[in-house]
Amino acid sequence: MSLKLMTSVLNFLLIVLIAGVYLMISSCKYDAVKEQRTNAKPVSELIATTDLSEKKQPIKKDSLPKDLGYAFNPNENTLRLNDLIAPPEKYERLRVENNSFAEWLRFLPVKPEASPVRLFNGELKPNQNIHAAVVDIDVGKRDLQQCADAVMRLKSEYHYSRKEYARIHFNFTSGHKVAFDDWAKGRKPRISGNNVTFSSPAGAADYSYSNFKKYMIQIFSYAGTASLSKELDAVDLDQMRIGDVFIQGGFPGHAVLVMDMAENEQGEKLFLLAQSYMPAQDIHILKNFNEPDISPWYRLDFENNLLTPEWTFDRNDLKRF
């Protein structure tokens, strides 16, 4: 065989060898890709197993200060207002005194998130879009615990929890002062038309919670925004404290309670509001439709009118116990 022919045969064999190696490598790559695709989950299965709902952070519960008491809900492990509603970003809750009305309101028991507001008869309130939380306290079976009544109820419950019975007193619309301390000792009002007289004390004093509730029903029946607004002292808006009340006395009037406050580094303050309404219903925290970004908080530096979902107040309507 000539040298030229031999060289051609070798070149041909080399080309065949290279082509074979290339085909083997390509086949391996194809098999690997095929296996990867075969083991992959179909798109429909991925969608079915992917949770697209909003991931909510678990509620962090603050420990209940040992000296705070809630006779209407003694469960120490219940959800609290400050657990459910946090201040907006860059704001912090104001410091409050231990065992104060402000601290008591801040740790008020609330129902689970998204609970509805119910009327005294158990029916749902027609408008379920105005509240951010529902206070876990009874309404009663009668159409009594409305707006000013809710304010008086919470203030009285605080003093009752501290056995400060002498500080629980309100005026009837007639102007007569009715005190729980007198009631517990048997000195109770007798109403005849517009006339009010009082019975003489009788028997041992009864400071039981059931008797306290009977006293409050009497207050709800004969006191309201008209009488409560006369008892409270006017407060400048920039001096607001937790526990103050926006109130317009009348028939009807309305009242909402300042439940908590927060502040940022610039000294700008926010506040929360709670109300009951007509007919008697669960006490609830109001949303702020004017500023959804900070709702349910309200800015202290609002202009002339405070716009709440069901009532408009003037900046001069702020008062204090």
C-alpha positions as YAML, in Angstrom:
chain: A
units: angstrom
residues:
- id: 1
  name: MET
  ca: [0.00, 0.00, 0.00]
- id: 2
  name: SER
  ca: [1.36, 3.37, -0.98]
- id: 3
  name: LEU
  ca: [2.12, 5.99, 1.66]
- id: 4
  name: LYS
  ca: [-0.52, 8.34, 0.21]
- id: 5
  name: LEU
  ca: [-3.27, 5.71, 0.41]
- id: 6
  name: MET
  ca: [-2.30, 4.78, 3.93]
- id: 7
  name: THR
  ca: [-2.50, 8.41, 5.05]
- id: 8
  name: SER
  ca: [-6.02, 8.78, 3.58]
- id: 9
  name: VAL
  ca: [-7.26, 5.66, 5.42]
- id: 10
  name: LEU
  ca: [-5.89, 6.94, 8.74]
- id: 11
  name: ASN
  ca: [-7.53, 10.33, 8.27]
- id: 12
  name: PHE
  ca: [-10.88, 8.62, 7.51]
- id: 13
  name: LEU
  ca: [-10.66, 6.45, 10.65]
- id: 14
  name: LEU
  ca: [-9.80, 9.51, 12.76]
- id: 15
  name: ILE
  ca: [-12.88, 11.37, 11.47]
- id: 16
  name: VAL
  ca: [-15.11, 8.35, 12.25]
- id: 17
  name: LEU
  ca: [-13.67, 8.13, 15.76]
- id: 18
  name: ILE
  ca: [-14.27, 11.84, 16.50]
- id: 19
  name: ALA
  ca: [-17.85, 11.64, 15.19]
- id: 20
  name: GLY
  ca: [-18.56, 8.65, 17.41]
- id: 21
  name: VAL
  ca: [-17.30, 10.41, 20.50]
- id: 22
  name: TYR
  ca: [-19.44, 13.50, 19.72]
- id: 23
  name: LEU
  ca: [-22.58, 11.38, 19.31]
- id: 24
  name: MET
  ca: [-21.97, 9.65, 22.65]
- id: 25
  name: ILE
  ca: [-21.57, 12.98, 24.48]
- id: 26
  name: SER
  ca: [-24.72, 14.42, 22.86]
- id: 27
  name: SER
  ca: [-26.70, 11.34, 23.80]
- id: 28
  name: CYS
  ca: [-25.62, 11.60, 27.44]
- id: 29
  name: LYS
  ca: [-26.61, 15.26, 27.59]
- id: 30
  name: TYR
  ca: [-30.00, 14.49, 26.06]
- id: 31
  name: ASP
  ca: [-30.66, 11.68, 28.53]
- id: 32
  name: ALA
  ca: [-29.74, 13.93, 31.46]
- id: 33
  name: VAL
  ca: [-32.08, 16.68, 30.28]
- id: 34
  name: LYS
  ca: [-34.84, 14.15, 29.63]
- id: 35
  name: GLU
  ca: [-34.46, 12.71, 33.13]
- id: 36
  name: GLN
  ca: [-34.52, 16.21, 34.68]
- id: 37
  name: ARG
  ca: [-37.69, 17.10, 32.80]
- id: 38
  name: THR
  ca: [-39.29, 13.76, 33.65]
- id: 39
  name: ASN
  ca: [-38.69, 14.27, 37.39]
- id: 40
  name: ALA
  ca: [-39.95, 17.89, 37.39]
- id: 41
  name: LYS
  ca: [-43.45, 18.58, 38.76]
- id: 42
  name: PRO
  ca: [-46.06, 19.81, 36.28]
- id: 43
  name: VAL
  ca: [-47.03, 23.51, 36.50]
- id: 44
  name: SER
  ca: [-50.53, 22.66, 37.70]
- id: 45
  name: GLU
  ca: [-49.07, 20.70, 40.61]
- id: 46
  name: LEU
  ca: [-46.73, 23.54, 41.53]
- id: 47
  name: ILE
  ca: [-49.65, 26.00, 41.66]
- id: 48
  name: ALA
  ca: [-51.70, 23.57, 43.74]
- id: 49
  name: THR
  ca: [-48.94, 23.13, 46.30]
- id: 50
  name: THR
  ca: [-47.91, 26.80, 46.51]
- id: 51
  name: ASP
  ca: [-49.62, 28.89, 49.19]
- id: 52
  name: LEU
  ca: [-50.39, 32.20, 47.50]
- id: 53
  name: SER
  ca: [-52.26, 33.61, 50.51]
- id: 54
  name: GLU
  ca: [-50.81, 36.42, 52.64]
- id: 55
  name: LYS
  ca: [-48.47, 35.12, 55.29]
- id: 56
  name: LYS
  ca: [-49.49, 36.71, 58.61]
- id: 57
  name: GLN
  ca: [-46.99, 36.96, 61.40]
- id: 58
  name: PRO
  ca: [-48.07, 35.31, 64.65]
- id: 59
  name: ILE
  ca: [-49.37, 37.79, 67.21]
- id: 60
  name: LYS
  ca: [-46.78, 38.52, 69.86]
- id: 61
  name: LYS
  ca: [-48.48, 38.73, 73.24]
- id: 62
  name: ASP
  ca: [-47.19, 41.01, 75.97]
- id: 63
  name: SER
  ca: [-47.39, 39.64, 79.49]
- id: 64
  name: LEU
  ca: [-50.23, 41.05, 81.56]
- id: 65
  name: PRO
  ca: [-49.08, 43.30, 84.45]
- id: 66
  name: LYS
  ca: [-49.89, 41.38, 87.61]
- id: 67
  name: ASP
  ca: [-51.97, 44.13, 89.26]
- id: 68
  name: LEU
  ca: [-54.39, 44.66, 86.37]
- id: 69
  name: GLY
  ca: [-57.79, 43.01, 86.76]
- id: 70
  name: TYR
  ca: [-60.81, 42.55, 84.50]
- id: 71
  name: ALA
  ca: [-63.82, 41.15, 86.35]
- id: 72
  name: PHE
  ca: [-65.77, 40.73, 83.10]
- id: 73
  name: ASN
  ca: [-62.99, 38.57, 81.61]
- id: 74
  name: PRO
  ca: [-60.57, 37.16, 84.21]
- id: 75
  name: ASN
  ca: [-58.75, 34.90, 81.70]
- id: 76
  name: GLU
  ca: [-55.12, 36.06, 81.85]
- id: 77
  name: ASN
  ca: [-54.26, 34.32, 78.56]
- id: 78
  name: THR
  ca: [-56.81, 36.15, 76.44]
- id: 79
  name: LEU
  ca: [-55.79, 38.40, 73.55]
- id: 80
  name: ARG
  ca: [-55.16, 42.05, 74.50]
- id: 81
  name: LEU
  ca: [-55.68, 45.31, 72.64]
- id: 82
  name: ASN
  ca: [-51.95, 46.04, 72.47]
- id: 83
  name: ASP
  ca: [-51.35, 42.52, 71.12]
- id: 84
  name: LEU
  ca: [-53.78, 42.94, 68.25]
- id: 85
  name: ILE
  ca: [-53.09, 46.54, 67.20]
- id: 86
  name: ALA
  ca: [-49.52, 47.76, 66.83]
- id: 87
  name: PRO
  ca: [-48.50, 51.37, 66.17]
- id: 88
  name: PRO
  ca: [-47.54, 52.32, 62.60]
- id: 89
  name: GLU
  ca: [-43.91, 52.11, 61.55]
- id: 90
  name: LYS
  ca: [-41.60, 54.59, 63.33]
- id: 91
  name: TYR
  ca: [-44.15, 55.14, 66.12]
- id: 92
  name: GLU
  ca: [-44.04, 53.79, 69.65]
- id: 93
  name: ARG
  ca: [-46.73, 53.65, 72.31]
- id: 94
  name: LEU
  ca: [-46.54, 56.37, 74.93]
- id: 95
  name: ARG
  ca: [-45.24, 55.37, 78.32]
- id: 96
  name: VAL
  ca: [-47.98, 55.12, 80.92]
- id: 97
  name: GLU
  ca: [-48.04, 54.79, 84.69]
- id: 98
  name: ASN
  ca: [-48.37, 51.35, 86.21]
- id: 99
  name: ASN
  ca: [-51.93, 50.43, 87.19]
- id: 100
  name: SER
  ca: [-53.29, 53.61, 85.57]
- id: 101
  name: PHE
  ca: [-56.52, 53.78, 83.57]
- id: 102
  name: ALA
  ca: [-54.32, 54.20, 80.48]
- id: 103
  name: GLU
  ca: [-52.45, 50.94, 81.15]
- id: 104
  name: TRP
  ca: [-55.71, 49.17, 81.95]
- id: 105
  name: LEU
  ca: [-57.19, 50.25, 78.60]
- id: 106
  name: ARG
  ca: [-54.05, 49.21, 76.73]
- id: 107
  name: PHE
  ca: [-54.33, 45.65, 78.07]
- id: 108
  name: LEU
  ca: [-58.08, 45.44, 77.57]
- id: 109
  name: PRO
  ca: [-59.22, 41.94, 76.47]
- id: 110
  name: VAL
  ca: [-60.26, 41.77, 72.82]
- id: 111
  name: LYS
  ca: [-61.91, 39.10, 70.74]
- id: 112
  name: PRO
  ca: [-59.97, 37.18, 68.06]
- id: 113
  name: GLU
  ca: [-58.96, 39.07, 64.95]
- id: 114
  name: ALA
  ca: [-61.77, 39.65, 62.40]
- id: 115
  name: SER
  ca: [-64.52, 39.07, 64.98]
- id: 116
  name: PRO
  ca: [-67.83, 40.73, 64.05]
- id: 117
  name: VAL
  ca: [-69.65, 43.40, 66.04]
- id: 118
  name: ARG
  ca: [-72.94, 42.11, 67.43]
- id: 119
  name: LEU
  ca: [-75.95, 43.96, 68.78]
- id: 120
  name: PHE
  ca: [-77.40, 43.41, 72.25]
- id: 121
  name: ASN
  ca: [-79.87, 40.88, 70.79]
- id: 122
  name: GLY
  ca: [-77.14, 38.80, 69.19]
- id: 123
  name: GLU
  ca: [-77.73, 40.01, 65.64]
- id: 124
  name: LEU
  ca: [-74.88, 41.30, 63.51]
- id: 125
  name: LYS
  ca: [-74.42, 45.04, 63.22]
- id: 126
  name: PRO
  ca: [-75.42, 45.93, 59.63]
- id: 127
  name: ASN
  ca: [-72.12, 47.72, 58.92]
- id: 128
  name: GLN
  ca: [-69.21, 45.38, 59.64]
- id: 129
  name: ASN
  ca: [-66.60, 47.50, 57.86]
- id: 130
  name: ILE
  ca: [-65.88, 50.21, 60.41]
- id: 131
  name: HIS
  ca: [-64.11, 48.32, 63.20]
- id: 132
  name: ALA
  ca: [-60.54, 47.08, 63.60]
- id: 133
  name: ALA
  ca: [-61.08, 45.10, 66.83]
- id: 134
  name: VAL
  ca: [-63.86, 44.12, 69.23]
- id: 135
  name: VAL
  ca: [-63.50, 44.46, 72.99]
- id: 136
  name: ASP
  ca: [-64.26, 41.20, 74.80]
- id: 137
  name: ILE
  ca: [-66.86, 42.55, 77.21]
- id: 138
  name: ASP
  ca: [-70.58, 41.79, 77.44]
- id: 139
  name: VAL
  ca: [-73.21, 44.15, 76.06]
- id: 140
  name: GLY
  ca: [-76.14, 43.00, 78.15]
- id: 141
  name: LYS
  ca: [-79.53, 41.76, 77.00]
- id: 142
  name: ARG
  ca: [-81.19, 45.16, 76.75]
- id: 143
  name: ASP
  ca: [-80.72, 48.12, 74.43]
- id: 144
  name: LEU
  ca: [-78.86, 50.16, 77.04]
- id: 145
  name: GLN
  ca: [-75.07, 50.03, 76.68]
- id: 146
  name: GLN
  ca: [-74.77, 52.52, 73.84]
- id: 147
  name: CYS
  ca: [-72.16, 55.28, 73.32]
- id: 148
  name: ALA
  ca: [-71.76, 57.21, 76.61]
- id: 149
  name: ASP
  ca: [-72.74, 54.02, 78.44]
- id: 150
  name: ALA
  ca: [-69.71, 52.21, 77.02]
- id: 151
  name: VAL
  ca: [-67.44, 55.01, 78.22]
- id: 152
  name: MET
  ca: [-68.96, 54.90, 81.71]
- id: 153
  name: ARG
  ca: [-68.78, 51.10, 81.76]
- id: 154
  name: LEU
  ca: [-65.05, 50.97, 81.04]
- id: 155
  name: LYS
  ca: [-64.21, 53.74, 83.51]
- id: 156
  name: SER
  ca: [-66.26, 52.02, 86.21]
- id: 157
  name: GLU
  ca: [-64.81, 48.58, 85.47]
- id: 158
  name: TYR
  ca: [-61.33, 50.00, 85.96]
- id: 159
  name: HIS
  ca: [-62.16, 51.44, 89.38]
- id: 160
  name: TYR
  ca: [-64.07, 48.30, 90.36]
- id: 161
  name: SER
  ca: [-61.00, 46.18, 89.52]
- id: 162
  name: ARG
  ca: [-59.01, 48.28, 91.99]
- id: 163
  name: LYS
  ca: [-61.77, 48.30, 94.63]
- id: 164
  name: GLU
  ca: [-61.98, 52.08, 94.31]
- id: 165
  name: TYR
  ca: [-65.73, 51.97, 94.84]
- id: 166
  name: ALA
  ca: [-66.03, 55.59, 95.99]
- id: 167
  name: ARG
  ca: [-64.75, 56.75, 92.58]
- id: 168
  name: ILE
  ca: [-67.64, 55.10, 90.73]
- id: 169
  name: HIS
  ca: [-70.40, 57.68, 90.45]
- id: 170
  name: PHE
  ca: [-72.39, 59.42, 87.71]
- id: 171
  name: ASN
  ca: [-75.17, 61.93, 87.44]
- id: 172
  name: PHE
  ca: [-78.59, 61.14, 86.09]
- id: 173
  name: THR
  ca: [-79.90, 63.42, 83.35]
- id: 174
  name: SER
  ca: [-81.90, 65.04, 86.14]
- id: 175
  name: GLY
  ca: [-78.63, 66.09, 87.78]
- id: 176
  name: HIS
  ca: [-78.84, 63.72, 90.75]
- id: 177
  name: LYS
  ca: [-75.55, 62.05, 91.68]
- id: 178
  name: VAL
  ca: [-75.78, 58.27, 92.01]
- id: 179
  name: ALA
  ca: [-72.75, 56.57, 93.55]
- id: 180
  name: PHE
  ca: [-71.95, 52.87, 93.60]
- id: 181
  name: ASP
  ca: [-70.71, 53.15, 97.18]
- id: 182
  name: ASP
  ca: [-74.20, 54.32, 98.22]
- id: 183
  name: TRP
  ca: [-75.85, 51.71, 96.06]
- id: 184
  name: ALA
  ca: [-73.80, 48.93, 97.64]
- id: 185
  name: LYS
  ca: [-74.89, 50.12, 101.09]
- id: 186
  name: GLY
  ca: [-78.56, 50.04, 100.12]
- id: 187
  name: ARG
  ca: [-79.08, 53.75, 99.38]
- id: 188
  name: LYS
  ca: [-80.71, 53.46, 95.97]
- id: 189
  name: PRO
  ca: [-82.53, 55.98, 93.76]
- id: 190
  name: ARG
  ca: [-86.30, 55.94, 93.45]
- id: 191
  name: ILE
  ca: [-87.51, 57.50, 90.22]
- id: 192
  name: SER
  ca: [-90.99, 58.95, 89.80]
- id: 193
  name: GLY
  ca: [-91.28, 60.95, 86.62]
- id: 194
  name: ASN
  ca: [-88.67, 63.69, 86.88]
- id: 195
  name: ASN
  ca: [-88.37, 63.31, 90.64]
- id: 196
  name: VAL
  ca: [-85.57, 61.27, 92.21]
- id: 197
  name: THR
  ca: [-85.40, 60.31, 95.89]
- id: 198
  name: PHE
  ca: [-83.14, 57.87, 97.68]
- id: 199
  name: SER
  ca: [-83.89, 55.01, 100.02]
- id: 200
  name: SER
  ca: [-82.14, 54.73, 103.38]
- id: 201
  name: PRO
  ca: [-79.12, 52.41, 103.67]
- id: 202
  name: ALA
  ca: [-80.15, 48.93, 104.76]
- id: 203
  name: GLY
  ca: [-78.31, 45.71, 105.61]
- id: 204
  name: ALA
  ca: [-74.72, 44.79, 104.95]
- id: 205
  name: ALA
  ca: [-72.90, 46.47, 102.09]
- id: 206
  name: ASP
  ca: [-72.88, 44.44, 98.86]
- id: 207
  name: TYR
  ca: [-69.90, 45.15, 96.61]
- id: 208
  name: SER
  ca: [-70.31, 41.97, 94.58]
- id: 209
  name: TYR
  ca: [-69.79, 42.11, 90.83]
- id: 210
  name: SER
  ca: [-73.41, 41.13, 90.20]
- id: 211
  name: ASN
  ca: [-74.58, 44.09, 92.29]
- id: 212
  name: PHE
  ca: [-72.14, 46.34, 90.44]
- id: 213
  name: LYS
  ca: [-73.71, 45.23, 87.15]
- id: 214
  name: LYS
  ca: [-77.18, 46.10, 88.49]
- id: 215
  name: TYR
  ca: [-75.88, 49.54, 89.40]
- id: 216
  name: MET
  ca: [-74.53, 50.06, 85.88]
- id: 217
  name: ILE
  ca: [-77.88, 49.11, 84.34]
- id: 218
  name: GLN
  ca: [-79.48, 51.82, 86.45]
- id: 219
  name: ILE
  ca: [-76.87, 54.31, 85.24]
- id: 220
  name: PHE
  ca: [-77.37, 53.31, 81.61]
- id: 221
  name: SER
  ca: [-81.12, 53.82, 82.01]
- id: 222
  name: TYR
  ca: [-81.00, 57.37, 83.41]
- id: 223
  name: ALA
  ca: [-77.67, 58.86, 82.26]
- id: 224
  name: GLY
  ca: [-76.21, 59.52, 78.82]
- id: 225
  name: THR
  ca: [-74.22, 61.92, 76.70]
- id: 226
  name: ALA
  ca: [-76.24, 64.92, 77.90]
- id: 227
  name: SER
  ca: [-75.42, 64.27, 81.56]
- id: 228
  name: LEU
  ca: [-71.89, 62.90, 81.08]
- id: 229
  name: SER
  ca: [-70.75, 65.85, 78.98]
- id: 230
  name: LYS
  ca: [-71.63, 68.16, 81.90]
- id: 231
  name: GLU
  ca: [-69.59, 66.07, 84.35]
- id: 232
  name: LEU
  ca: [-66.38, 66.07, 82.32]
- id: 233
  name: ASP
  ca: [-63.80, 68.85, 82.08]
- id: 234
  name: ALA
  ca: [-62.81, 70.39, 78.75]
- id: 235
  name: VAL
  ca: [-59.25, 69.62, 77.58]
- id: 236
  name: ASP
  ca: [-57.09, 71.26, 74.91]
- id: 237
  name: LEU
  ca: [-56.45, 68.88, 72.06]
- id: 238
  name: ASP
  ca: [-52.66, 69.05, 72.41]
- id: 239
  name: GLN
  ca: [-53.02, 67.94, 76.04]
- id: 240
  name: MET
  ca: [-54.82, 64.70, 75.15]
- id: 241
  name: ARG
  ca: [-54.32, 61.67, 77.40]
- id: 242
  name: ILE
  ca: [-55.37, 58.05, 77.10]
- id: 243
  name: GLY
  ca: [-58.80, 57.78, 78.72]
- id: 244
  name: ASP
  ca: [-60.04, 61.17, 77.48]
- id: 245
  name: VAL
  ca: [-63.38, 61.37, 75.71]
- id: 246
  name: PHE
  ca: [-64.66, 63.08, 72.58]
- id: 247
  name: ILE
  ca: [-68.27, 63.83, 73.48]
- id: 248
  name: GLN
  ca: [-71.24, 65.78, 72.16]
- id: 249
  name: GLY
  ca: [-74.10, 65.82, 74.62]
- id: 250
  name: GLY
  ca: [-77.61, 65.58, 73.23]
- id: 251
  name: PHE
  ca: [-80.61, 63.42, 72.41]
- id: 252
  name: PRO
  ca: [-78.97, 61.71, 70.71]
- id: 253
  name: GLY
  ca: [-75.37, 62.72, 71.18]
- id: 254
  name: HIS
  ca: [-72.30, 60.58, 70.86]
- id: 255
  name: ALA
  ca: [-69.07, 59.77, 72.70]
- id: 256
  name: VAL
  ca: [-65.86, 57.90, 71.81]
- id: 257
  name: LEU
  ca: [-63.04, 56.98, 74.16]
- id: 258
  name: VAL
  ca: [-59.31, 57.51, 73.55]
- id: 259
  name: MET
  ca: [-57.95, 53.99, 74.05]
- id: 260
  name: ASP
  ca: [-54.23, 54.38, 73.36]
- id: 261
  name: MET
  ca: [-51.64, 56.80, 71.99]
- id: 262
  name: ALA
  ca: [-48.33, 56.57, 70.12]
- id: 263
  name: GLU
  ca: [-45.58, 59.01, 69.17]
- id: 264
  name: ASN
  ca: [-42.65, 59.22, 66.73]
- id: 265
  name: GLU
  ca: [-39.23, 60.84, 67.13]
- id: 266
  name: GLN
  ca: [-40.57, 64.14, 65.78]
- id: 267
  name: GLY
  ca: [-43.15, 64.30, 68.58]
- id: 268
  name: GLU
  ca: [-46.09, 63.63, 66.26]
- id: 269
  name: LYS
  ca: [-48.83, 61.75, 68.12]
- id: 270
  name: LEU
  ca: [-51.51, 59.27, 67.12]
- id: 271
  name: PHE
  ca: [-54.48, 57.89, 69.04]
- id: 272
  name: LEU
  ca: [-56.99, 55.01, 68.95]
- id: 273
  name: LEU
  ca: [-60.73, 55.40, 69.45]
- id: 274
  name: ALA
  ca: [-63.41, 53.03, 70.73]
- id: 275
  name: GLN
  ca: [-67.18, 53.30, 70.69]
- id: 276
  name: SER
  ca: [-70.48, 51.59, 71.15]
- id: 277
  name: TYR
  ca: [-73.42, 52.95, 69.19]
- id: 278
  name: MET
  ca: [-77.16, 52.72, 68.66]
- id: 279
  name: PRO
  ca: [-78.64, 50.21, 69.18]
- id: 280
  name: ALA
  ca: [-76.46, 48.84, 72.00]
- id: 281
  name: GLN
  ca: [-73.59, 46.80, 70.56]
- id: 282
  name: ASP
  ca: [-70.11, 45.43, 71.18]
- id: 283
  name: ILE
  ca: [-67.56, 48.06, 72.09]
- id: 284
  name: HIS
  ca: [-65.16, 48.25, 69.14]
- id: 285
  name: ILE
  ca: [-62.04, 50.04, 67.88]
- id: 286
  name: LEU
  ca: [-62.80, 52.42, 65.02]
- id: 287
  name: LYS
  ca: [-61.02, 52.40, 61.67]
- id: 288
  name: ASN
  ca: [-59.72, 55.64, 60.17]
- id: 289
  name: PHE
  ca: [-61.11, 55.92, 56.65]
- id: 290
  name: ASN
  ca: [-59.45, 59.30, 56.11]
- id: 291
  name: GLU
  ca: [-55.92, 57.86, 56.35]
- id: 292
  name: PRO
  ca: [-55.97, 54.13, 55.57]
- id: 293
  name: ASP
  ca: [-52.16, 53.98, 55.76]
- id: 294
  name: ILE
  ca: [-52.22, 54.54, 59.53]
- id: 295
  name: SER
  ca: [-55.71, 53.16, 60.29]
- id: 296
  name: PRO
  ca: [-57.00, 52.47, 62.90]
- id: 297
  name: TRP
  ca: [-54.84, 55.25, 64.35]
- id: 298
  name: TYR
  ca: [-55.80, 58.93, 64.09]
- id: 299
  name: ARG
  ca: [-53.46, 61.92, 63.98]
- id: 300
  name: LEU
  ca: [-53.59, 64.31, 66.90]
- id: 301
  name: ASP
  ca: [-52.97, 67.30, 64.62]
- id: 302
  name: PHE
  ca: [-56.22, 66.91, 62.68]
- id: 303
  name: GLU
  ca: [-57.88, 70.10, 61.50]
- id: 304
  name: ASN
  ca: [-61.19, 71.44, 62.80]
- id: 305
  name: ASN
  ca: [-63.22, 68.22, 62.59]
- id: 306
  name: LEU
  ca: [-62.51, 64.68, 63.74]
- id: 307
  name: LEU
  ca: [-64.18, 62.42, 61.18]
- id: 308
  name: THR
  ca: [-65.05, 58.99, 62.56]
- id: 309
  name: PRO
  ca: [-67.04, 56.39, 60.61]
- id: 310
  name: GLU
  ca: [-70.37, 57.19, 62.28]
- id: 311
  name: TRP
  ca: [-69.95, 60.65, 63.82]
- id: 312
  name: THR
  ca: [-68.13, 63.94, 63.31]
- id: 313
  name: PHE
  ca: [-66.60, 65.68, 66.32]
- id: 314
  name: ASP
  ca: [-65.13, 69.12, 66.79]
- id: 315
  name: ARG
  ca: [-61.58, 69.52, 68.13]
- id: 316
  name: ASN
  ca: [-63.17, 71.29, 71.11]
- id: 317
  name: ASP
  ca: [-65.22, 68.21, 72.03]
- id: 318
  name: LEU
  ca: [-62.35, 66.59, 73.96]
- id: 319
  name: LYS
  ca: [-63.04, 66.18, 77.69]
- id: 320
  name: ARG
  ca: [-61.63, 64.35, 80.71]
- id: 321
  name: PHE
  ca: [-62.88, 62.55, 83.84]
...
